[in-house]
């Protein structure tokens, strides 16, 4: 009986130890860690907004879901981020929506020049296009969490551009299909350059002009390599944060709700931050010696003609889905 009693005590201890181990394993399994690649540096307002989003997710989930941000293309370069999320190499990521316009013109709707050239118009266009964007992403196993616009786009150059003729022959930075087409229609030479490479590209003569936001200009310290910013307010392109659908579906219901709540807050906060960014970064450009000029009537007239051509081209490319977006946007 003594042997039996010892065996029972030992067995009980083993069972208890196993239970503790299983509980610890379950606790560890419940802690989910996501790596999040982003294209821009830590000082960029998009990245700062994402940092707050990650903090909100951690707080709302009690730490059961944590997001580690890999900024400035340090984990995956900008062109690789969408596919890295699609393949599950990273569960979540941020990218410029219009980068995907080569695979489907719908993704380029917010970068059609002069189609929506104010924050109110950009929000209306987003609501008109959002269902189609979500459907396109879902087909690739991706879920849209939120979007945030860049400030309105303006033309940077090493001289004042008074007419579209001044752009002819210039090496013009392109970062998506729309900017490439704009350069072509203006008679410039489109050259693909990512944000981190802008200063070097200008300094080495690889590019001579670009159209981008006050944010990118200020963050790139544009005053070191060019002299003029033309406030054309051509369009407001958006970044989006997407998540791998299987990764999202693997979360608990409470974690899913936390992510969606944090995303909704990030979207609202991000749009307001973009407006503040427009004013503050335009001032930074001026304070550092960039000549901030209103575009001449001749330049704007030519650019608006280019924009009208691009709107027509986009609608033709986007087909029935494009027509539905334009109709919803116009109503």
C-alpha positions as CSV (number, residue, x, y, z in Angstrom):
1,X,0.0,0.0,0.0
2,X,2.9,2.3,0.7
3,X,4.3,1.7,-2.8
4,X,0.8,2.4,-4.2
5,X,0.5,5.6,-2.2
6,X,3.9,6.8,-3.3
7,X,3.0,6.1,-6.9
8,X,-0.2,8.1,-6.5
9,X,1.6,11.1,-5.0
10,X,4.2,11.0,-7.8
11,X,1.5,10.6,-10.4
12,X,-0.4,13.6,-8.9
13,X,2.7,15.7,-9.1
14,X,3.3,14.7,-12.7
15,X,-0.3,15.6,-13.6
16,X,0.0,18.9,-11.8
17,X,3.3,19.7,-13.6
18,X,1.7,18.8,-16.9
19,X,-1.3,21.0,-16.2
20,X,1.0,24.0,-15.3
21,X,3.0,23.4,-18.5
22,X,-0.1,23.2,-20.6
23,X,-1.4,26.4,-19.0
24,X,1.9,28.2,-19.7
25,X,1.9,27.0,-23.3
26,X,-1.7,28.2,-23.7
27,X,-0.7,31.5,-22.2
28,X,2.2,31.8,-24.6
29,X,0.0,30.8,-27.6
30,X,-2.5,33.5,-26.6
31,X,0.2,36.2,-27.1
32,X,0.3,37.1,-30.7
33,X,3.1,39.2,-32.2
34,X,2.8,40.9,-35.5
35,X,5.6,42.5,-37.5
36,X,4.4,45.5,-39.5
37,X,6.5,46.9,-42.4
38,X,6.0,50.6,-43.4
39,X,7.6,52.6,-46.1
40,X,8.4,55.9,-44.2
41,X,10.6,57.0,-41.4
42,X,9.7,57.5,-37.7
43,X,9.2,61.2,-38.1
44,X,6.6,60.9,-40.8
45,X,3.0,61.6,-39.6
46,X,1.8,58.3,-41.2
47,X,4.3,56.3,-39.1
48,X,3.5,58.3,-36.0
49,X,-0.2,57.5,-36.5
50,X,0.6,53.8,-36.9
51,X,2.7,53.9,-33.7
52,X,-0.4,55.2,-31.9
53,X,-2.5,52.5,-33.6
54,X,-0.1,49.8,-32.3
55,X,-0.3,51.3,-28.8
56,X,-4.1,51.3,-28.9
57,X,-4.2,47.6,-30.1
58,X,-1.9,46.6,-27.3
59,X,-3.9,48.5,-24.7
60,X,-7.3,47.2,-26.0
61,X,-6.1,43.6,-26.1
62,X,-4.4,43.7,-22.7
63,X,-1.1,42.9,-24.5
64,X,-2.4,39.7,-26.1
65,X,-1.7,41.2,-29.5
66,X,1.4,43.3,-30.0
67,X,2.5,45.0,-33.3
68,X,6.2,45.8,-33.9
69,X,6.7,48.5,-36.5
70,X,9.5,48.2,-39.0
71,X,9.7,51.7,-40.5
72,X,11.5,53.2,-43.5
73,X,11.4,50.0,-45.5
74,X,13.6,48.2,-43.0
75,X,11.8,44.9,-43.2
76,X,10.3,45.0,-46.7
77,X,10.8,47.7,-49.3
78,X,7.7,49.6,-50.3
79,X,7.1,47.7,-53.6
80,X,7.3,44.4,-51.6
81,X,4.9,45.2,-48.7
82,X,1.6,44.2,-50.3
83,X,2.8,40.8,-51.4
84,X,4.6,40.2,-48.1
85,X,1.3,40.7,-46.3
86,X,-0.6,38.7,-48.9
87,X,1.8,35.7,-48.5
88,X,1.8,36.0,-44.8
89,X,5.4,36.9,-44.5
90,X,4.1,39.9,-42.5
91,X,0.6,39.9,-41.1
92,X,0.0,43.6,-41.5
93,X,1.5,46.5,-43.5
94,X,1.1,50.0,-44.9
95,X,1.5,51.1,-48.4
96,X,0.4,53.8,-50.9
97,X,-2.8,52.6,-52.5
98,X,-2.0,53.9,-56.0
99,X,1.2,51.7,-56.1
100,X,-1.3,48.9,-57.0
101,X,-2.8,50.7,-60.0
102,X,-0.8,48.7,-62.5
103,X,-2.6,45.6,-61.3
104,X,-6.0,47.2,-61.3
105,X,-6.9,50.8,-62.2
106,X,-9.4,51.1,-59.4
107,X,-6.4,51.3,-57.0
108,X,-5.4,54.5,-58.8
109,X,-8.6,56.4,-58.3
110,X,-7.3,58.8,-55.6
111,X,-4.3,59.8,-57.8
112,X,-6.2,61.0,-60.8
113,X,-5.2,64.6,-61.1
114,X,-7.8,67.2,-60.2
115,X,-10.5,64.6,-59.7
116,X,-10.7,65.3,-56.0
117,X,-8.5,68.2,-54.9
118,X,-9.7,69.0,-51.4
119,X,-10.0,67.0,-48.2
120,X,-13.8,67.0,-48.4
121,X,-13.7,65.8,-52.0
122,X,-11.1,63.2,-51.2
123,X,-13.2,61.8,-48.3
124,X,-16.3,61.7,-50.6
125,X,-14.2,59.9,-53.3
126,X,-12.9,57.4,-50.6
127,X,-16.5,56.5,-49.5
128,X,-17.5,56.1,-53.2
129,X,-14.6,53.8,-53.9
130,X,-14.2,52.0,-50.6
131,X,-16.6,49.0,-51.4
132,X,-14.7,48.3,-54.6
133,X,-11.3,48.6,-52.9
134,X,-12.4,46.2,-50.2
135,X,-13.7,43.7,-52.7
136,X,-10.4,43.8,-54.7
137,X,-8.3,43.3,-51.6
138,X,-10.6,40.5,-50.4
139,X,-9.9,38.6,-53.6
140,X,-6.2,38.5,-52.6
141,X,-6.8,37.4,-49.0
142,X,-6.4,40.9,-47.7
143,X,-8.6,43.1,-45.5
144,X,-8.6,46.9,-45.5
145,X,-8.2,48.4,-42.0
146,X,-8.0,52.1,-42.7
147,X,-6.7,54.9,-45.0
148,X,-5.0,58.2,-44.4
149,X,-4.4,60.8,-47.1
150,X,-1.2,62.7,-47.9
151,X,-1.5,66.5,-48.1
152,X,-2.4,67.8,-51.6
153,X,0.3,67.3,-54.2
154,X,2.5,70.1,-55.5
155,X,5.4,70.4,-58.0
156,X,8.9,70.7,-56.8
157,X,11.7,71.9,-59.1
158,X,15.1,73.5,-59.1
159,X,13.6,76.6,-60.8
160,X,10.2,78.3,-61.0
161,X,7.9,76.5,-63.4
162,X,5.6,79.1,-65.1
163,X,4.2,76.8,-67.8
164,X,4.1,73.2,-68.6
165,X,6.7,73.9,-71.3
166,X,9.2,74.4,-68.4
167,X,8.7,70.7,-67.6
168,X,9.6,69.4,-71.0
169,X,12.6,67.1,-71.0
170,X,13.1,67.3,-67.2
171,X,13.7,64.0,-65.4
172,X,10.6,63.8,-63.3
173,X,10.2,61.5,-60.3
174,X,7.4,59.0,-60.6
175,X,6.2,56.7,-57.9
176,X,3.1,55.2,-59.5
177,X,1.3,54.9,-62.8
178,X,-0.5,58.2,-62.4
179,X,2.7,60.2,-61.8
180,X,4.4,58.4,-64.7
181,X,1.5,59.3,-67.0
182,X,1.5,62.9,-65.8
183,X,5.1,63.3,-66.6
184,X,4.6,61.8,-70.0
185,X,1.7,64.2,-70.8
186,X,3.8,67.1,-69.6
187,X,6.7,66.1,-71.9
188,X,8.9,65.2,-68.9
189,X,10.9,62.0,-68.5
190,X,9.4,59.8,-65.8
191,X,12.0,58.2,-63.4
192,X,11.0,55.8,-60.6
193,X,12.4,56.9,-57.3
194,X,11.4,55.8,-53.8
195,X,11.0,58.3,-50.9
196,X,14.3,57.4,-49.1
197,X,16.2,57.9,-52.3
198,X,14.9,61.3,-53.2
199,X,17.8,63.4,-51.9
200,X,20.4,61.3,-53.6
201,X,18.4,61.2,-56.8
202,X,18.3,65.0,-57.0
203,X,21.9,65.5,-55.9
204,X,23.2,63.1,-58.6
205,X,20.9,64.5,-61.3
206,X,18.9,61.4,-61.6
207,X,15.7,63.5,-61.2
208,X,15.2,67.3,-61.6
209,X,11.5,67.7,-60.6
210,X,8.8,65.9,-58.7
211,X,5.2,66.2,-57.7
212,X,4.6,65.1,-54.1
213,X,3.3,66.4,-50.8
214,X,4.7,69.1,-48.4
215,X,5.4,66.2,-46.0
216,X,7.7,64.3,-48.3
217,X,9.4,67.6,-49.3
218,X,10.0,68.6,-45.7
219,X,11.0,65.1,-44.5
220,X,13.4,64.8,-47.4
221,X,14.9,68.3,-46.6
222,X,14.1,69.4,-50.2
223,X,15.8,72.8,-49.6
224,X,19.1,71.0,-49.8
225,X,18.6,70.1,-53.5
226,X,15.9,72.3,-55.0
227,X,14.4,75.8,-54.8
228,X,10.7,76.0,-55.6
229,X,7.4,74.4,-54.5
230,X,4.3,75.1,-56.6
231,X,1.1,74.6,-54.6
232,X,-0.9,72.9,-57.3
233,X,-3.1,70.8,-54.9
234,X,-3.4,68.2,-57.7
235,X,-4.7,65.3,-55.7
236,X,-4.7,63.7,-52.3
237,X,-3.3,60.2,-52.5
238,X,-3.9,57.8,-49.6
239,X,-1.9,55.2,-47.8
240,X,-3.7,52.2,-46.5
241,X,-3.1,49.7,-43.7
242,X,-4.0,46.2,-44.7
243,X,-4.0,42.9,-42.8
244,X,-3.7,39.3,-44.0
245,X,-7.2,37.8,-43.8
246,X,-6.0,34.5,-42.3
247,X,-4.0,36.3,-39.7
248,X,-7.0,38.5,-38.8
249,X,-9.3,35.5,-38.7
250,X,-6.9,33.8,-36.3
251,X,-7.5,36.4,-33.7
252,X,-10.1,36.0,-30.9
253,X,-13.3,37.9,-31.3
254,X,-12.2,40.4,-28.7
255,X,-8.9,41.0,-30.5
256,X,-10.7,41.5,-33.8
257,X,-12.9,44.1,-32.2
258,X,-9.9,45.8,-30.7
259,X,-8.1,46.0,-34.0
260,X,-11.1,47.4,-35.8
261,X,-11.7,50.0,-33.1
262,X,-8.1,51.1,-33.1
263,X,-8.2,51.2,-36.9
264,X,-11.3,53.4,-37.0
265,X,-9.6,55.8,-34.5
266,X,-6.4,55.8,-36.5
267,X,-8.4,56.8,-39.7
268,X,-10.1,59.7,-38.0
269,X,-6.9,60.8,-36.3
270,X,-4.9,60.4,-39.5
271,X,-7.2,62.5,-41.7
272,X,-7.1,65.4,-39.1
273,X,-3.3,65.0,-38.8
274,X,-3.0,65.2,-42.6
275,X,-4.7,68.6,-42.6
276,X,-2.4,69.9,-39.8
277,X,0.5,68.4,-41.7
278,X,-0.3,70.4,-44.9
279,X,-0.1,73.7,-43.0
280,X,2.9,72.9,-40.8
281,X,5.1,71.3,-43.5
282,X,4.4,74.0,-46.1
283,X,5.6,76.5,-43.5
284,X,8.7,74.3,-42.9
285,X,9.5,74.5,-46.6
286,X,9.2,78.3,-46.6
287,X,11.1,78.7,-43.4
288,X,14.0,76.8,-44.9
289,X,14.2,78.9,-48.0
290,X,12.0,77.0,-50.5
291,X,10.0,79.5,-52.6
292,X,6.4,78.5,-52.1
293,X,4.5,79.8,-55.1
294,X,1.0,79.8,-56.4
295,X,1.0,78.2,-59.8
296,X,0.5,80.6,-62.7
297,X,-2.8,80.5,-64.6
298,X,-0.9,79.2,-67.7
299,X,0.6,76.3,-65.6
300,X,-2.7,75.5,-64.0
301,X,-4.6,75.6,-67.2
302,X,-2.2,73.1,-68.8
303,X,-2.2,70.9,-65.8
304,X,-6.0,70.8,-65.6
305,X,-6.1,69.8,-69.3
306,X,-3.7,67.0,-68.5
307,X,-6.0,66.1,-65.6
308,X,-9.1,66.0,-67.8
309,X,-7.3,63.6,-70.2
310,X,-6.2,61.4,-67.3
311,X,-9.8,61.3,-65.8
312,X,-11.1,60.1,-69.2
313,X,-8.3,57.5,-69.5
314,X,-8.9,56.2,-66.0
315,X,-12.6,55.8,-66.5
316,X,-12.0,53.9,-69.7
317,X,-9.5,51.6,-68.0
318,X,-11.6,51.0,-64.9
319,X,-14.7,50.1,-66.9
320,X,-18.0,49.5,-65.2
321,X,-16.4,49.7,-61.7
322,X,-14.9,53.0,-62.5
323,X,-18.2,54.3,-63.9
324,X,-19.9,53.2,-60.7
325,X,-17.3,55.0,-58.5
326,X,-17.6,58.2,-60.6
327,X,-21.4,58.1,-60.4
328,X,-21.3,57.6,-56.6
329,X,-18.7,60.4,-56.2
330,X,-20.8,62.8,-58.4
331,X,-24.0,62.3,-56.5
